[in-house]
């Protein structure tokens, strides 16, 4: 598996920048970003995709179902 073939899919409009996904990530691959969504919240962004271990904890803890991880070919 390539080091850069994992991508976090983030629904910007659903994200409320609660930070639960950021805190849950065992590899610190996510961070609260500077881009604001339509509600005025800072959207979470992928900062170190190469360290993602596809654990899915970000998806599990998100109360707004705003994040997931996919593997690219």
PQR file with spaces between the fields and no chain letter, atoms N, CA, C, O and H, PARSE charges and radii, in Angstrom:
ATOM       1  N    UNK     1       0.844   -1.185    0.000 -0.4000 1.5000
ATOM       2  CA   UNK     1       0.000    0.000    0.000 -0.0000 2.0000
ATOM       3  C    UNK     1       0.888    1.246    0.000  0.5500 1.7000
ATOM       4  O    UNK     1       1.818    1.361    0.799 -0.5500 1.4000
ATOM       5  N    UNK     2       0.592    2.154   -0.888 -0.4000 1.5000
ATOM       6  CA   UNK     2       1.367    3.386   -0.981 -0.0000 2.0000
ATOM       7  C    UNK     2       1.154    4.259    0.243  0.5500 1.7000
ATOM       8  O    UNK     2       0.085    4.234    0.852 -0.5500 1.4000
ATOM       9  H    UNK     2      -0.163    2.060   -1.537  0.4000 1.0000
ATOM      10  N    UNK     3       2.167    5.025    0.602 -0.4000 1.5000
ATOM      11  CA   UNK     3       2.087    5.879    1.789 -0.0000 2.0000
ATOM      12  C    UNK     3       1.108    7.027    1.620  0.5500 1.7000
ATOM      13  O    UNK     3       0.589    7.533    2.615 -0.5500 1.4000
ATOM      14  H    UNK     3       3.036    5.046    0.107  0.4000 1.0000
ATOM      15  N    UNK     4       0.840    7.452    0.400 -0.4000 1.5000
ATOM      16  CA   UNK     4      -0.014    8.623    0.197 -0.0000 2.0000
ATOM      17  C    UNK     4      -1.347    8.280   -0.464  0.5500 1.7000
ATOM      18  O    UNK     4      -1.946    9.140   -1.110 -0.5500 1.4000
ATOM      19  H    UNK     4       1.261    7.040   -0.409  0.4000 1.0000
ATOM      20  N    UNK     5      -1.823    7.047   -0.319 -0.4000 1.5000
ATOM      21  CA   UNK     5      -3.040    6.665   -1.002 -0.0000 2.0000
ATOM      22  C    UNK     5      -4.278    6.669   -0.100  0.5500 1.7000
ATOM      23  O    UNK     5      -5.311    6.112   -0.470 -0.5500 1.4000
ATOM      24  H    UNK     5      -1.336    6.348    0.206  0.4000 1.0000
ATOM      25  N    UNK     6      -4.184    7.286    1.065 -0.4000 1.5000
ATOM      26  CA   UNK     6      -5.323    7.380    1.967 -0.0000 2.0000
ATOM      27  C    UNK     6      -5.814    8.815    2.008  0.5500 1.7000
ATOM      28  O    UNK     6      -5.019    9.752    2.089 -0.5500 1.4000
ATOM      29  H    UNK     6      -3.344    7.738    1.366  0.4000 1.0000
ATOM      30  N    UNK     7      -7.112    8.979    1.952 -0.4000 1.5000
ATOM      31  CA   UNK     7      -7.659   10.329    1.949 -0.0000 2.0000
ATOM      32  C    UNK     7      -8.833   10.407    2.912  0.5500 1.7000
ATOM      33  O    UNK     7      -9.712    9.546    2.910 -0.5500 1.4000
ATOM      34  H    UNK     7      -7.757    8.218    1.886  0.4000 1.0000
ATOM      35  N    UNK     8      -8.836   11.439    3.724 -0.4000 1.5000
ATOM      36  CA   UNK     8      -9.976   11.699    4.587 -0.0000 2.0000
ATOM      37  C    UNK     8     -11.018   12.449    3.766  0.5500 1.7000
ATOM      38  O    UNK     8     -10.714   13.451    3.120 -0.5500 1.4000
ATOM      39  H    UNK     8      -8.122   12.139    3.725  0.4000 1.0000
ATOM      40  N    UNK     9     -12.234   11.956    3.801 -0.4000 1.5000
ATOM      41  CA   UNK     9     -13.334   12.608    3.112 -0.0000 2.0000
ATOM      42  C    UNK     9     -14.096   13.378    4.188  0.5500 1.7000
ATOM      43  O    UNK     9     -14.669   12.787    5.104 -0.5500 1.4000
ATOM      44  H    UNK     9     -12.481   11.142    4.326  0.4000 1.0000
ATOM      45  N    UNK    10     -14.092   14.693    4.066 -0.4000 1.5000
ATOM      46  CA   UNK    10     -14.697   15.541    5.078 -0.0000 2.0000
ATOM      47  C    UNK    10     -15.820   16.347    4.446  0.5500 1.7000
ATOM      48  O    UNK    10     -15.612   17.057    3.463 -0.5500 1.4000
ATOM      49  H    UNK    10     -13.627   15.174    3.322  0.4000 1.0000
ATOM      50  N    UNK    11     -16.998   16.231    5.015 -0.4000 1.5000
ATOM      51  CA   UNK    11     -18.133   17.029    4.563 -0.0000 2.0000
ATOM      52  C    UNK    11     -18.034   18.378    5.274  0.5500 1.7000
ATOM      53  O    UNK    11     -18.398   18.506    6.443 -0.5500 1.4000
ATOM      54  H    UNK    11     -17.167   15.654    5.814  0.4000 1.0000
ATOM      55  N    UNK    12     -17.543   19.366    4.559 -0.4000 1.5000
ATOM      56  CA   UNK    12     -17.295   20.678    5.156 -0.0000 2.0000
ATOM      57  C    UNK    12     -18.543   21.278    5.788  0.5500 1.7000
ATOM      58  O    UNK    12     -18.469   21.892    6.852 -0.5500 1.4000
ATOM      59  H    UNK    12     -17.247   19.263    3.609  0.4000 1.0000
ATOM      60  N    UNK    13     -19.671   21.104    5.147 -0.4000 1.5000
ATOM      61  CA   UNK    13     -20.898   21.710    5.674 -0.0000 2.0000
ATOM      62  C    UNK    13     -21.431   20.997    6.913  0.5500 1.7000
ATOM      63  O    UNK    13     -22.195   21.587    7.677 -0.5500 1.4000
ATOM      64  H    UNK    13     -19.731   20.604    4.283  0.4000 1.0000
ATOM      65  N    UNK    14     -21.050   19.767    7.123 -0.4000 1.5000
ATOM      66  CA   UNK    14     -21.480   19.035    8.324 -0.0000 2.0000
ATOM      67  C    UNK    14     -20.531   19.263    9.500  0.5500 1.7000
ATOM      68  O    UNK    14     -20.940   19.149   10.655 -0.5500 1.4000
ATOM      69  H    UNK    14     -20.430   19.288    6.502  0.4000 1.0000
ATOM      70  N    UNK    15     -19.270   19.584    9.217 -0.4000 1.5000
ATOM      71  CA   UNK    15     -18.246   19.721   10.255 -0.0000 2.0000
ATOM      72  C    UNK    15     -18.525   20.934   11.138  0.5500 1.7000
ATOM      73  O    UNK    15     -18.763   22.038   10.647 -0.5500 1.4000
ATOM      74  H    UNK    15     -18.937   19.676    8.279  0.4000 1.0000
ATOM      75  N    UNK    16     -18.491   20.707   12.452 -0.4000 1.5000
ATOM      76  CA   UNK    16     -18.695   21.796   13.420 -0.0000 2.0000
ATOM      77  C    UNK    16     -17.437   22.053   14.236  0.5500 1.7000
ATOM      78  O    UNK    16     -17.497   22.681   15.294 -0.5500 1.4000
ATOM      79  H    UNK    16     -18.298   19.811   12.851  0.4000 1.0000
ATOM      80  N    UNK    17     -16.314   21.578   13.756 -0.4000 1.5000
ATOM      81  CA   UNK    17     -14.997   21.742   14.389 -0.0000 2.0000
ATOM      82  C    UNK    17     -15.010   21.426   15.882  0.5500 1.7000
ATOM      83  O    UNK    17     -14.419   22.147   16.686 -0.5500 1.4000
ATOM      84  H    UNK    17     -16.266   21.068   12.897  0.4000 1.0000
ATOM      85  N    UNK    18     -15.690   20.341   16.240 -0.4000 1.5000
ATOM      86  CA   UNK    18     -15.719   19.938   17.652 -0.0000 2.0000
ATOM      87  C    UNK    18     -14.371   19.376   18.093  0.5500 1.7000
ATOM      88  O    UNK    18     -14.028   19.417   19.275 -0.5500 1.4000
ATOM      89  H    UNK    18     -16.170   19.755   15.587  0.4000 1.0000
ATOM      90  N    UNK    19     -13.600   18.843   17.121 -0.4000 1.5000
ATOM      91  CA   UNK    19     -12.273   18.325   17.432 -0.0000 2.0000
ATOM      92  C    UNK    19     -12.241   16.895   17.927  0.5500 1.7000
ATOM      93  O    UNK    19     -11.170   16.389   18.261 -0.5500 1.4000
ATOM      94  H    UNK    19     -13.878   18.809   16.161  0.4000 1.0000
ATOM      95  N    UNK    20     -13.386   16.226   17.984 -0.4000 1.5000
ATOM      96  CA   UNK    20     -13.394   14.846   18.466 -0.0000 2.0000
ATOM      97  C    UNK    20     -12.557   13.933   17.572  0.5500 1.7000
ATOM      98  O    UNK    20     -11.851   13.055   18.069 -0.5500 1.4000
ATOM      99  H    UNK    20     -14.257   16.637   17.713  0.4000 1.0000
ATOM     100  N    UNK    21     -12.631   14.137   16.261 -0.4000 1.5000
ATOM     101  CA   UNK    21     -11.845   13.310   15.342 -0.0000 2.0000
ATOM     102  C    UNK    21     -10.346   13.584   15.502  0.5500 1.7000
ATOM     103  O    UNK    21      -9.525   12.670   15.433 -0.5500 1.4000
ATOM     104  H    UNK    21     -13.204   14.851   15.857  0.4000 1.0000
ATOM     105  N    UNK    22     -10.015   14.835   15.714 -0.4000 1.5000
ATOM     106  CA   UNK    22      -8.616   15.223   15.908 -0.0000 2.0000
ATOM     107  C    UNK    22      -8.063   14.553   17.164  0.5500 1.7000
ATOM     108  O    UNK    22      -6.957   14.011   17.151 -0.5500 1.4000
ATOM     109  H    UNK    22     -10.683   15.577   15.770  0.4000 1.0000
ATOM     110  N    UNK    23      -8.834   14.593   18.243 -0.4000 1.5000
ATOM     111  CA   UNK    23      -8.402   13.982   19.499 -0.0000 2.0000
ATOM     112  C    UNK    23      -8.351   12.460   19.423  0.5500 1.7000
ATOM     113  O    UNK    23      -7.500   11.839   20.059 -0.5500 1.4000
ATOM     114  H    UNK    23      -9.731   15.033   18.254  0.4000 1.0000
ATOM     115  N    UNK    24      -9.254   11.853   18.652 -0.4000 1.5000
ATOM     116  CA   UNK    24      -9.332   10.394   18.579 -0.0000 2.0000
ATOM     117  C    UNK    24      -8.248    9.778   17.712  0.5500 1.7000
ATOM     118  O    UNK    24      -7.906    8.610   17.898 -0.5500 1.4000
ATOM     119  H    UNK    24      -9.945   12.358   18.135  0.4000 1.0000
ATOM     120  N    UNK    25      -7.704   10.525   16.779 -0.4000 1.5000
ATOM     121  CA   UNK    25      -6.727    9.972   15.841 -0.0000 2.0000
ATOM     122  C    UNK    25      -5.435    9.587   16.556  0.5500 1.7000
ATOM     123  O    UNK    25      -4.771   10.440   17.145 -0.5500 1.4000
ATOM     124  H    UNK    25      -7.981   11.474   16.627  0.4000 1.0000
ATOM     125  N    UNK    26      -5.076    8.294   16.505 -0.4000 1.5000
ATOM     126  CA   UNK    26      -3.857    7.857   17.196 -0.0000 2.0000
ATOM     127  C    UNK    26      -2.568    8.320   16.516  0.5500 1.7000
ATOM     128  O    UNK    26      -1.497    8.264   17.121 -0.5500 1.4000
ATOM     129  H    UNK    26      -5.615    7.601   16.027  0.4000 1.0000
ATOM     130  N    UNK    27      -2.661    8.772   15.275 -0.4000 1.5000
ATOM     131  CA   UNK    27      -1.470    9.174   14.526 -0.0000 2.0000
ATOM     132  C    UNK    27      -1.427   10.676   14.225  0.5500 1.7000
ATOM     133  O    UNK    27      -0.551   11.130   13.489 -0.5500 1.4000
ATOM     134  H    UNK    27      -3.531    8.817   14.784  0.4000 1.0000
ATOM     135  N    UNK    28      -2.347   11.435   14.776 -0.4000 1.5000
ATOM     136  CA   UNK    28      -2.380   12.896   14.592 -0.0000 2.0000
ATOM     137  C    UNK    28      -2.383   13.308   13.127  0.5500 1.7000
ATOM     138  O    UNK    28      -1.617   14.181   12.718 -0.5500 1.4000
ATOM     139  H    UNK    28      -3.058   11.066   15.374  0.4000 1.0000
ATOM     140  N    UNK    29      -3.245   12.679   12.342 -0.4000 1.5000
ATOM     141  CA   UNK    29      -3.298   12.992   10.918 -0.0000 2.0000
ATOM     142  C    UNK    29      -4.264   14.125   10.590  0.5500 1.7000
ATOM     143  O    UNK    29      -4.309   14.590    9.452 -0.5500 1.4000
ATOM     144  H    UNK    29      -3.867   11.970   12.674  0.4000 1.0000
ATOM     145  N    UNK    30      -5.036   14.571   11.578 -0.4000 1.5000
ATOM     146  CA   UNK    30      -6.042   15.612   11.364 -0.0000 2.0000
ATOM     147  C    UNK    30      -5.776   16.830   12.237  0.5500 1.7000
ATOM     148  O    UNK    30      -5.117   16.733   13.273 -0.5500 1.4000
ATOM     149  H    UNK    30      -5.000   14.193   12.503  0.4000 1.0000
ATOM     150  N    UNK    31      -6.295   17.977   11.808 -0.4000 1.5000
ATOM     151  CA   UNK    31      -6.189   19.212   12.589 -0.0000 2.0000
ATOM     152  C    UNK    31      -7.374   20.104   12.243  0.5500 1.7000
ATOM     153  O    UNK    31      -7.956   19.990   11.164 -0.5500 1.4000
ATOM     154  H    UNK    31      -6.831   18.055   10.967  0.4000 1.0000
ATOM     155  N    UNK    32      -7.721   20.984   13.158 -0.4000 1.5000
ATOM     156  CA   UNK    32      -8.743   21.983   12.870 -0.0000 2.0000
ATOM     157  C    UNK    32      -8.110   22.974   11.908  0.5500 1.7000
ATOM     158  O    UNK    32      -7.063   23.553   12.199 -0.5500 1.4000
ATOM     159  H    UNK    32      -7.248   21.076   14.035  0.4000 1.0000
ATOM     160  N    UNK    33      -8.748   23.165   10.762 -0.4000 1.5000
ATOM     161  CA   UNK    33      -8.189   24.039    9.733 -0.0000 2.0000
ATOM     162  C    UNK    33      -8.596   25.490    9.892  0.5500 1.7000
ATOM     163  O    UNK    33      -9.167   25.880   10.911 -0.5500 1.4000
ATOM     164  H    UNK    33      -9.598   22.694   10.526  0.4000 1.0000
ATOM     165  N    UNK    34      -8.300   26.281    8.884 -0.4000 1.5000
ATOM     166  CA   UNK    34      -8.614   27.706    8.890 -0.0000 2.0000
ATOM     167  C    UNK    34      -9.749   28.057    7.936  0.5500 1.7000
ATOM     168  O    UNK    34     -10.242   29.185    7.934 -0.5500 1.4000
ATOM     169  H    UNK    34      -7.836   25.965    8.056  0.4000 1.0000
ATOM     170  N    UNK    35     -10.161   27.079    7.121 -0.4000 1.5000
ATOM     171  CA   UNK    35     -11.253   27.302    6.178 -0.0000 2.0000
ATOM     172  C    UNK    35     -12.582   27.222    6.916  0.5500 1.7000
ATOM     173  O    UNK    35     -12.832   26.263    7.645 -0.5500 1.4000
ATOM     174  H    UNK    35      -9.760   26.163    7.123  0.4000 1.0000
ATOM     175  N    UNK    36     -13.424   28.214    6.732 -0.4000 1.5000
ATOM     176  CA   UNK    36     -14.729   28.235    7.382 -0.0000 2.0000
ATOM     177  C    UNK    36     -15.800   27.679    6.458  0.5500 1.7000
ATOM     178  O    UNK    36     -15.765   27.897    5.247 -0.5500 1.4000
ATOM     179  H    UNK    36     -13.220   28.993    6.139  0.4000 1.0000
ATOM     180  N    UNK    37     -16.750   26.960    7.039 -0.4000 1.5000
ATOM     181  CA   UNK    37     -17.873   26.472    6.243 -0.0000 2.0000
ATOM     182  C    UNK    37     -19.005   27.503    6.300  0.5500 1.7000
ATOM     183  O    UNK    37     -18.837   28.573    6.886 -0.5500 1.4000
ATOM     184  H    UNK    37     -16.779   26.783    8.023  0.4000 1.0000
ATOM     185  N    UNK    38     -20.138   27.193    5.706 -0.4000 1.5000
ATOM     186  CA   UNK    38     -21.254   28.123    5.646 -0.0000 2.0000
ATOM     187  C    UNK    38     -21.835   28.500    6.995  0.5500 1.7000
ATOM     188  O    UNK    38     -22.510   29.522    7.126 -0.5500 1.4000
ATOM     189  H    UNK    38     -20.275   26.324    5.231  0.4000 1.0000
ATOM     190  N    UNK    39     -21.571   27.668    8.007 -0.4000 1.5000
ATOM     191  CA   UNK    39     -22.061   27.948    9.349 -0.0000 2.0000
ATOM     192  C    UNK    39     -21.059   28.744   10.182  0.5500 1.7000
ATOM     193  O    UNK    39     -21.348   29.140   11.311 -0.5500 1.4000
ATOM     194  H    UNK    39     -21.023   26.838    7.902  0.4000 1.0000
ATOM     195  N    UNK    40     -19.878   28.971    9.610 -0.4000 1.5000
ATOM     196  CA   UNK    40     -18.849   29.729   10.314 -0.0000 2.0000
ATOM     197  C    UNK    40     -17.899   28.891   11.142  0.5500 1.7000
ATOM     198  O    UNK    40     -17.114   29.433   11.920 -0.5500 1.4000
ATOM     199  H    UNK    40     -19.643   28.649    8.692  0.4000 1.0000
ATOM     200  N    UNK    41     -17.957   27.567   10.987 -0.4000 1.5000
ATOM     201  CA   UNK    41     -17.062   26.682   11.714 -0.0000 2.0000
ATOM     202  C    UNK    41     -15.800   26.411   10.898  0.5500 1.7000
ATOM     203  O    UNK    41     -15.854   26.341    9.670 -0.5500 1.4000
ATOM     204  H    UNK    41     -18.595   27.127   10.355  0.4000 1.0000
ATOM     205  N    UNK    42     -14.675   26.262   11.574 -0.4000 1.5000
ATOM     206  CA   UNK    42     -13.427   25.869   10.926 -0.0000 2.0000
ATOM     207  C    UNK    42     -13.496   24.386   10.613  0.5500 1.7000
ATOM     208  O    UNK    42     -13.775   23.576   11.497 -0.5500 1.4000
ATOM     209  H    UNK    42     -14.631   26.319   12.572  0.4000 1.0000
ATOM     210  N    UNK    43     -13.248   24.029    9.378 -0.4000 1.5000
ATOM     211  CA   UNK    43     -13.371   22.639    8.936 -0.0000 2.0000
ATOM     212  C    UNK    43     -12.085   21.873    9.223  0.5500 1.7000
ATOM     213  O    UNK    43     -10.983   22.379    9.015 -0.5500 1.4000
ATOM     214  H    UNK    43     -13.022   24.687    8.660  0.4000 1.0000
ATOM     215  N    UNK    44     -12.247   20.641    9.705 -0.4000 1.5000
ATOM     216  CA   UNK    44     -11.100   19.764    9.951 -0.0000 2.0000
ATOM     217  C    UNK    44     -10.420   19.466    8.627  0.5500 1.7000
ATOM     218  O    UNK    44     -11.079   19.330    7.596 -0.5500 1.4000
ATOM     219  H    UNK    44     -13.143   20.229    9.874  0.4000 1.0000
ATOM     220  N    UNK    45      -9.095   19.364    8.659 -0.4000 1.5000
ATOM     221  CA   UNK    45      -8.353   19.041    7.444 -0.0000 2.0000
ATOM     222  C    UNK    45      -7.329   17.953    7.712  0.5500 1.7000
ATOM     223  O    UNK    45      -6.893   17.741    8.844 -0.5500 1.4000
ATOM     224  H    UNK    45      -8.559   19.474    9.496  0.4000 1.0000
ATOM     225  N    UNK    46      -6.963   17.277    6.651 -0.4000 1.5000
ATOM     226  CA   UNK    46      -5.970   16.219    6.692 -0.0000 2.0000
ATOM     227  C    UNK    46      -4.590   16.867    6.628  0.5500 1.7000
ATOM     228  O    UNK    46      -4.283   17.580    5.673 -0.5500 1.4000
ATOM     229  H    UNK    46      -7.317   17.449    5.732  0.4000 1.0000
ATOM     230  N    UNK    47      -3.758   16.624    7.638 -0.4000 1.5000
ATOM     231  CA   UNK    47      -2.436   17.252    7.651 -0.0000 2.0000
ATOM     232  C    UNK    47      -1.290   16.260    7.455  0.5500 1.7000
ATOM     233  O    UNK    47      -0.202   16.645    7.028 -0.5500 1.4000
ATOM     234  H    UNK    47      -4.008   16.044    8.414  0.4000 1.0000
ATOM     235  N    UNK    48      -1.529   14.985    7.765 -0.4000 1.5000
ATOM     236  CA   UNK    48      -0.484   13.972    7.592 -0.0000 2.0000
ATOM     237  C    UNK    48      -1.094   12.667    7.085  0.5500 1.7000
ATOM     238  O    UNK    48      -1.097   11.672    7.810 -0.5500 1.4000
ATOM     239  H    UNK    48      -2.413   14.671    8.112  0.4000 1.0000
ATOM     240  N    UNK    49      -1.608   12.652    5.857 -0.4000 1.5000
ATOM     241  CA   UNK    49      -2.275   11.451    5.342 -0.0000 2.0000
ATOM     242  C    UNK    49      -1.370   10.226    5.293  0.5500 1.7000
ATOM     243  O    UNK    49      -1.848    9.098    5.408 -0.5500 1.4000
ATOM     244  H    UNK    49      -1.605   13.461    5.269  0.4000 1.0000
ATOM     245  N    UNK    50      -0.103   10.434    5.127 -0.4000 1.5000
ATOM     246  CA   UNK    50       0.828    9.305    5.030 -0.0000 2.0000
ATOM     247  C    UNK    50       0.921    8.509    6.332  0.5500 1.7000
ATOM     248  O    UNK    50       1.377    7.365    6.326 -0.5500 1.4000
ATOM     249  H    UNK    50       0.285   11.351    5.033  0.4000 1.0000
ATOM     250  N    UNK    51       0.494    9.105    7.449 -0.4000 1.5000
ATOM     251  CA   UNK    51       0.546    8.420    8.737 -0.0000 2.0000
ATOM     252  C    UNK    51      -0.762    7.727    9.105  0.5500 1.7000
ATOM     253  O    UNK    51      -0.830    7.045   10.127 -0.5500 1.4000
ATOM     254  H    UNK    51       0.124   10.034    7.454  0.4000 1.0000
ATOM     255  N    UNK    52      -1.800    7.893    8.286 -0.4000 1.5000
ATOM     256  CA   UNK    52      -3.110    7.290    8.559 -0.0000 2.0000
ATOM     257  C    UNK    52      -2.998    5.769    8.539  0.5500 1.7000
ATOM     258  O    UNK    52      -2.391    5.193    7.637 -0.5500 1.4000
ATOM     259  H    UNK    52      -1.744    8.448    7.456  0.4000 1.0000
ATOM     260  N    UNK    53      -3.597    5.121    9.554 -0.4000 1.5000
ATOM     261  CA   UNK    53      -3.570    3.664    9.648 -0.0000 2.0000
ATOM     262  C    UNK    53      -4.950    3.054    9.367  0.5500 1.7000
ATOM     263  O    UNK    53      -5.172    1.873    9.631 -0.5500 1.4000
ATOM     264  H    UNK    53      -4.091    5.590   10.287  0.4000 1.0000
ATOM     265  N    UNK    54      -5.863    3.852    8.838 -0.4000 1.5000
ATOM     266  CA   UNK    54      -7.207    3.411    8.453 -0.0000 2.0000
ATOM     267  C    UNK    54      -7.995    2.801    9.612  0.5500 1.7000
ATOM     268  O    UNK    54      -8.772    1.868    9.409 -0.5500 1.4000
ATOM     269  H    UNK    54      -5.682    4.812    8.623  0.4000 1.0000
ATOM     270  N    UNK    55      -7.801    3.315   10.807 -0.4000 1.5000
ATOM     271  CA   UNK    55      -8.496    2.758   11.968 -0.0000 2.0000
ATOM     272  C    UNK    55      -9.980    3.129   11.992  0.5500 1.7000
ATOM     273  O    UNK    55     -10.791    2.407   12.572 -0.5500 1.4000
ATOM     274  H    UNK    55      -7.169    4.073   10.971  0.4000 1.0000
ATOM     275  N    UNK    56     -10.336    4.251   11.365 -0.4000 1.5000
ATOM     276  CA   UNK    56     -11.732    4.673   11.317 -0.0000 2.0000
ATOM     277  C    UNK    56     -12.247    5.346   12.566  0.5500 1.7000
ATOM     278  O    UNK    56     -13.438    5.643   12.658 -0.5500 1.4000
ATOM     279  H    UNK    56      -9.677    4.837   10.894  0.4000 1.0000
ATOM     280  N    UNK    57     -11.382    5.596   13.530 -0.4000 1.5000
ATOM     281  CA   UNK    57     -11.840    6.244   14.761 -0.0000 2.0000
ATOM     282  C    UNK    57     -12.430    7.622   14.498  0.5500 1.7000
ATOM     283  O    UNK    57     -13.372    8.030   15.177 -0.5500 1.4000
ATOM     284  H    UNK    57     -10.414    5.355   13.456  0.4000 1.0000
ATOM     285  N    UNK    58     -11.899    8.332   13.539 -0.4000 1.5000
ATOM     286  CA   UNK    58     -12.429    9.660   13.209 -0.0000 2.0000
ATOM     287  C    UNK    58     -13.888    9.565   12.793  0.5500 1.7000
ATOM     288  O    UNK    58     -14.715   10.380   13.202 -0.5500 1.4000
ATOM     289  H    UNK    58     -11.134    8.000   12.987  0.4000 1.0000
ATOM     290  N    UNK    59     -14.190    8.581   11.990 -0.4000 1.5000
ATOM     291  CA   UNK    59     -15.559    8.360   11.515 -0.0000 2.0000
ATOM     292  C    UNK    59     -16.477    7.943   12.654  0.5500 1.7000
ATOM     293  O    UNK    59     -17.620    8.394   12.731 -0.5500 1.4000
ATOM     294  H    UNK    59     -13.518    7.919   11.657  0.4000 1.0000
ATOM     295  N    UNK    60     -15.985    7.093   13.530 -0.4000 1.5000
ATOM     296  CA   UNK    60     -16.785    6.565   14.631 -0.0000 2.0000
ATOM     297  C    UNK    60     -17.172    7.657   15.633  0.5500 1.7000
ATOM     298  O    UNK    60     -18.309    7.688   16.103 -0.5500 1.4000
ATOM     299  H    UNK    60     -15.056    6.726   13.467  0.4000 1.0000
ATOM     300  N    UNK    61     -16.242    8.542   15.957 -0.4000 1.5000
ATOM     301  CA   UNK    61     -16.512    9.539   17.001 -0.0000 2.0000
ATOM     302  C    UNK    61     -17.234   10.785   16.493  0.5500 1.7000
ATOM     303  O    UNK    61     -17.733   11.570   17.300 -0.5500 1.4000
ATOM     304  H    UNK    61     -15.318    8.516   15.574  0.4000 1.0000
ATOM     305  N    UNK    62     -17.302   10.983   15.188 -0.4000 1.5000
ATOM     306  CA   UNK    62     -17.918   12.199   14.645 -0.0000 2.0000
ATOM     307  C    UNK    62     -19.430   12.179   14.867  0.5500 1.7000
ATOM     308  O    UNK    62     -20.121   11.329   14.307 -0.5500 1.4000
ATOM     309  H    UNK    62     -16.897   10.345   14.532  0.4000 1.0000
ATOM     310  N    UNK    63     -19.953   13.105   15.676 -0.4000 1.5000
ATOM     311  CA   UNK    63     -21.390   13.117   15.955 -0.0000 2.0000
ATOM     312  C    UNK    63     -22.233   13.584   14.769  0.5500 1.7000
ATOM     313  O    UNK    63     -23.446   13.378   14.758 -0.5500 1.4000
ATOM     314  H    UNK    63     -19.391   13.796   16.132  0.4000 1.0000
ATOM     315  N    UNK    64     -21.614   14.203   13.783 -0.4000 1.5000
ATOM     316  CA   UNK    64     -22.339   14.738   12.638 -0.0000 2.0000
ATOM     317  C    UNK    64     -22.097   13.960   11.347  0.5500 1.7000
ATOM     318  O    UNK    64     -22.497   14.398   10.268 -0.5500 1.4000
ATOM     319  H    UNK    64     -20.628   14.371   13.791  0.4000 1.0000
ATOM     320  N    UNK    65     -21.443   12.807   11.460 -0.4000 1.5000
ATOM     321  CA   UNK    65     -21.137   11.950   10.310 -0.0000 2.0000
ATOM     322  C    UNK    65     -20.508   12.785    9.195  0.5500 1.7000
ATOM     323  O    UNK    65     -20.946   12.751    8.046 -0.5500 1.4000
ATOM     324  H    UNK    65     -21.118   12.451   12.336  0.4000 1.0000
ATOM     325  N    UNK    66     -19.482   13.525    9.561 -0.4000 1.5000
ATOM     326  CA   UNK    66     -18.851   14.457    8.627 -0.0000 2.0000
ATOM     327  C    UNK    66     -17.513   13.982    8.084  0.5500 1.7000
ATOM     328  O    UNK    66     -16.905   14.672    7.266 -0.5500 1.4000
ATOM     329  H    UNK    66     -19.126   13.553   10.495  0.4000 1.0000
ATOM     330  N    UNK    67     -17.036   12.805    8.524 -0.4000 1.5000
ATOM     331  CA   UNK    67     -15.696   12.395    8.116 -0.0000 2.0000
ATOM     332  C    UNK    67     -15.631   10.883    7.887  0.5500 1.7000
ATOM     333  O    UNK    67     -16.354   10.106    8.511 -0.5500 1.4000
ATOM     334  H    UNK    67     -17.530   12.245    9.189  0.4000 1.0000
ATOM     335  N    UNK    68     -14.753   10.501    6.984 -0.4000 1.5000
ATOM     336  CA   UNK    68     -14.476    9.101    6.714 -0.0000 2.0000
ATOM     337  C    UNK    68     -13.116    8.995    6.045  0.5500 1.7000
ATOM     338  O    UNK    68     -12.478   10.006    5.751 -0.5500 1.4000
ATOM     339  H    UNK    68     -14.166   11.132    6.477  0.4000 1.0000
ATOM     340  N    UNK    69     -12.678    7.775    5.807 -0.4000 1.5000
ATOM     341  CA   UNK    69     -11.374    7.549    5.171 -0.0000 2.0000
ATOM     342  C    UNK    69     -11.582    6.609    3.998  0.5500 1.7000
ATOM     343  O    UNK    69     -12.292    5.609    4.105 -0.5500 1.4000
ATOM     344  H    UNK    69     -13.196    6.953    6.046  0.4000 1.0000
ATOM     345  N    UNK    70     -10.955    6.942    2.876 -0.4000 1.5000
ATOM     346  CA   UNK    70     -10.995    6.059    1.715 -0.0000 2.0000
ATOM     347  C    UNK    70      -9.569    5.726    1.291  0.5500 1.7000
ATOM     348  O    UNK    70      -8.627    6.463    1.584 -0.5500 1.4000
ATOM     349  H    UNK    70     -10.378    7.754    2.790  0.4000 1.0000
ATOM     350  N    UNK    71      -9.434    4.613    0.601 -0.4000 1.5000
ATOM     351  CA   UNK    71      -8.137    4.214    0.055 -0.0000 2.0000
ATOM     352  C    UNK    71      -8.221    4.418   -1.446  0.5500 1.7000
ATOM     353  O    UNK    71      -9.135    3.918   -2.103 -0.5500 1.4000
ATOM     354  H    UNK    71     -10.199    4.015    0.363  0.4000 1.0000
ATOM     355  N    UNK    72      -7.268    5.151   -1.978 -0.4000 1.5000
ATOM     356  CA   UNK    72      -7.202    5.402   -3.412 -0.0000 2.0000
ATOM     357  C    UNK    72      -6.365    4.341   -4.085  0.5500 1.7000
ATOM     358  O    UNK    72      -5.426    3.818   -3.484 -0.5500 1.4000
ATOM     359  H    UNK    72      -6.526    5.557   -1.444  0.4000 1.0000
ATOM     360  N    UNK    73      -6.683    4.018   -5.306 -0.4000 1.5000
ATOM     361  CA   UNK    73      -5.895    3.023   -6.062 -0.0000 2.0000
ATOM     362  C    UNK    73      -4.572    3.582   -6.464  0.5500 1.7000
ATOM     363  O    UNK    73      -3.780    2.891   -7.105 -0.5500 1.4000
ATOM     364  H    UNK    73      -7.445    4.443   -5.794  0.4000 1.0000
